[in-house]
């Protein structure tokens, strides 16, 4: 997008108001007096800190701040709020919405046994859909611990190269012992949301890509977003890992591509009205057990803050909502700068005992905490 188109898109998210200021480094900002100190600190951070990527801060009606800095787009320009990234585990929010839409329709139940959909998975025992959604299944994480899950370094490498099929993944899942009894505790595992995506496909008879497009992207007007699609990311990776290749097998857990504009549309649609889910379903999604809900985490340190981050080999992102119960403020950041080289792809959050330390966007997150808490 050109700056004029981005300004128009931001104006649409700003209640139709075209009074946003614009400065160097692709910075758009609210001119409202109440946001002047906040905007000033955000500008300083973007211009002076080594922040690489796209930022969007907004309320339910206004855009407070938006920027793109330092990193490049495939067209050679600087990134912006319209740049498309791999969003990693932020994908889980969308998968949970699809699951609860089916629950609303009476086609899926939280109490459903996983074996109802995977009869060969005898080791699952009494594991339920609720356990998958809330990270309480005991299933080993195929993405963060692939050598344990697949039992070999060769298959772990095959995962990174996009050569693991559903058949291979399920064969190893069925043979692998659980790490703990389902429902007994929370332990983050991407495998849970891969199985959820497969369950969505079994119930609807459609590919996950179609399901999430019909149930999330369409209703929320997320025109730049896709699932299990290769080649539509417009941010250029800055490390040798390149673009994520394991899209199909990771579906539901970390395969969605999106931009900051669309993620704000999702957040607003999710928290306001019922175009995505009913009020009862929203309450179910935000039913936190050990601080994990369904694709959302509740901050262990700050009241009324919910969030989820996401990592792939080359990308990092964060979707955070301050004052979730009322007067919400949204902070979204997407970056091609994944600084944690020790993490495996799709790594995302490791649980809820986090200290809200987010590497390359820490400075901006700290400013948001200062003004939005």
N, C-alpha and C positions, 0 to 999 in steps of 0.2 A: 504493500500500500504506500502511496505517496502521503506526505504530511497533511495535505488537504483532506484526503479520505480518512486519515486517522483522526484528524480534528473533528470531522463530521461524525465518526463513530463514537468518539468520546462525548460529543455534544448530545448524541442520542442517549447515552448512559448518564448524562448530566441533566436529565429532565427536559431535554430539548434546548437548554440554555447554551448559547455560543460565546459565553463570556470568559472562557478559560484563557489564562495567559500562556505564552509559549516562549521558551528560551533555548539556548544551545544545548547540545547533547540530547536532543529529542525529549525535552522536558515540557510537560503541560501541567498547569496547576490552577487551583481555585483562587479567585481574587477576594473571596469573602474574608472580612476582617478577622473573624474568629479563628481562621486557619493560618493566618500570616506567620506566627512563630513556628508552627509545625512545618509548614511548607518551606520556610527558610532553612530549617535544619535538614530536611530531606534533600533540598537542592545542594546544600553543602556536602552532604554525604555522597551523593551521586557524582558530584564534580570532583571531589577530593579523595574519596576512598577508592580502593581498587574494586569497584562494583561492576560486574559484568552481567548484563541481562536486562530484563524487562520488569518494571514495577508498576503496580496499580493499587492505590488506596482510595476507598470510596465509602459512602454511606448507602442507605437504601435508595436515596434520591439524587445524591450529588457525587461527582468525581472530585476528590481532594487533590490527588497527585498522580501523575503517570509519567513514566520515563523509559528510555532505552539507552543503554550506554556501553561503549567500548567493544562489545562483541559484534560480529558481522553477520549479515544476512547473505543468502545465496546469490542475491542480485548485486552484492558488493557494498550495499549501504549499511548503516548502523542499525542495530536492532531497535524495535519499538514495541509498544503495547500490542501491536498486531502481529508480531513475529510468532511463528508456530514452533513449539518445542515438544520434545517427549516429556510428559508430565509424570511418568513413573507411577508411584502408588496413590497419587491423587485420583487416579483411575478408580480406586476402590469406592470412592463416594458415588460414582455413577453406577457401578455394579450393584451397590446396596439399594440405590433408588429403584433399579429395575426389579430386584428381588421383592421389594416392598410393594411395588405396583402389582406384581403377581399375587402377593399376599392380599392386597386390597380386593383383587378380583376373585379370591377364593381358589386360586390355582396352585398355591404354595402355602405351606404353614411353617412357622418357626419350629414346631415340634416334629416335623417330618424327619425320619431317620435317613441318614445319608445312604444307607444300604437300599433304600427304596429306589434310588436313582442309579446306584452302582452295586448291583446284587453280588458281584464278585468280590467286593471289598469287605470280606469277612472280618478283617482286623479292625474295622471301624466300630464294631459293636453297637453301642447305643448312641453314637455320635449323631448330632442333629444339625439342621440348618442353622439354628441359633448358635451352636458351637462354631460353625464355620464363620458366620458373620462377626462374631465377637472374639475371634482368635483364641478359642478355647478347645480346639479339637485334639491337640497333641500330635498333629501331623508335622513331620520334618519339613523345613522350608527348602523347596527345590531350588530356589534362586540364591539364597544366602548360604546354603550348605549343600551345594550340588554333589560334592563327592560322597557325602553320607547318603544323600537321597538316591543317587544313581549307582553308587557303589564302585565308581571308577573315575579316574582322572580324565580318561578319554571321553566318556559321556558328558562329564562336566564341561569339557572343551566344546563338545558338540552342541551343548546348550547355547553357549556364547555365539556359535556360528550359525544358529538357527536350524540345526539338523535334528532336533528332538521333536518327535511327533506326539500326538495325543496317545497313541497306542503304546509308545515306549514309556511315556510318563506314567500312564495308568498301570502298566505291567510292574513297574518298580514300586509304585504306590501300594499296590495290593500285597506286595511281598514284605514291605518295610514295617517293622514294629512301631507302634506309637511311642512318643517320648513321655507321655503321661496319660492318665485316664481322662477321656473327654469330659469337659465341664469342671474339672478340678482346679484349673488355674488358667491364666492368660499368658500365652507366649506367641509372639508375632510370627506368622508364617504366610508367605505369599501363596502357598499351595491351596490354602482355604478358598481364596478368591478365584483361583483357576477352576476349582471344582464348582463354585457357585456359578461361574460363567457357563460351564458345561450343563449344569442343572437348568439354567435359563434356556439354553438351546434345546434340551430334551423336552421341556414343557411347551415351548412355543413352536418348535419345529423350524426355527430360524437360526441363522448364524449370529453369534454374539454381536458382530458388527451391525447387523440389521436391528437387533433387539435394542441396543443402546441408542441407535439413530432414531428409532421410532419412539422410544420411551423417554429419552433425555434430550438429545441434540435438537430434535424437531420442536418439542414443546417449549424448550428454553431459548429457541432461536440461536443456537450455537452453530453458526454457519461455517466456521473455520475448523471445526473439530472432526476427528475421525477415530476409528478403532481398527486395529489389525490392518493398517494400511502402511505401505512402505513408499517413501519418496515425496511425502508432502510436508516434511519438516523444513521450515525456511531459515532456521538458525543453523549456522555452520559449527560443527563440533570443533573443539579446540584441543582434543587429545586423540591419540592414535586409535582408540577404541572405535571411534566413528559412530554411526547410527546403530540403534538397537536392531538386531536381526531376529530375535526370538519372539516375534510379535504374536503369531498364532497360538503358540503354546502358553504364552503369558497372558492371554486375553483375560480381562476381568481383574487381573492383579496389577498390571502396569503397562498396558500397551497403548493407551490413548494419547493422541497428539492434539494439542490445543494451544490457545494463546490467552493472555491476561484478560482481554475483552470478553472472551467466551466464558472464562471461569467466573468472572463477576456476574455474567448473566445466569450462570448455573447457581451461584450462591444466592442471588436475589430470588430466583425462581423457587429454590428449595425452601427458603425461610419465609417467603411471602406468598400467601394464597395456596392453591391446590393444583396448579398446572402440572407439577411433577408428582407430588404425593399428597395424600390426605393429611389432615392434622394428626390423626391417630398414627399413621405410618411415620410421619416426621418424629413423633414422640418415640416410636419404636426404634428408629434409626439412632436417635440421640439417647437411648437407654444405655448408659455407660455401666459396664461391669469391670472393675479394676481399671477404671479410667479409659477403657476402649469401648466405643459404640459400634456402629456399622459403617466403616469407612471414615470415621472421625475419632479423634482422640480428645479427651478432656485434659486440659493442662493440670499437672499436679502441683503447680506453684502459683498459678494466678486464677482468681475467681472469674467465672463467666468468659473464659477463653477456650475455644475449641479450634482444632487445627488438624492438618495432616500434611506431611511432607512427602516427597517422592524423589527417588534417585534412579537413574539408569547409569550405564557405563560412562556416558558423556554429559549427562544433564542432571540438574537438581531443581527442585521447585518447592514452594510452600504456599498453602492456602490456609489462612488463619482468619478467624472471626472473633473480634472483641465485642464484649457486651452482647453475647448471643441471645440472652433472654429479652432484651429491649434495646432500642437505639443502637443497632448494630453498626460496626465499622469493619470493613473488609480489607485485608492486606494480602496481596498476591504478588509473588515474585517467581520468575522463571529464569533459569540461567543455564548456559552451556558450560559452566565452570564447575565440574564435580571435583572437589578437592580431596575427597576421601578415597584414595586409590586402593585402600585395603578392603573396601566394601565390594561385594559382588553386585552384578547388575540387578535391577529391580529391587535393590536393597531396602530403600525407604526406611521408615521408622522401625526401631528395634523394640518398641514397647512404650510404656507410659511413664517410665521413670526418667524421662529425658529432662535436661536442664534448659530446654529451649535454646540450645546453642546450634546455630545454623550456618556456620562457616562463612561463606562469602557474602551472605546477606545479613549477618549479625548486626552490623551497624544500623541498618534500616529497621530491623526488627526491634532493636533497643529504643530507637526514636519513637516507633509506634507504641511500644509499651509505655513510654514516658507520657505521651499525649492522649492515648486512647484507653489506658487502664482506668 
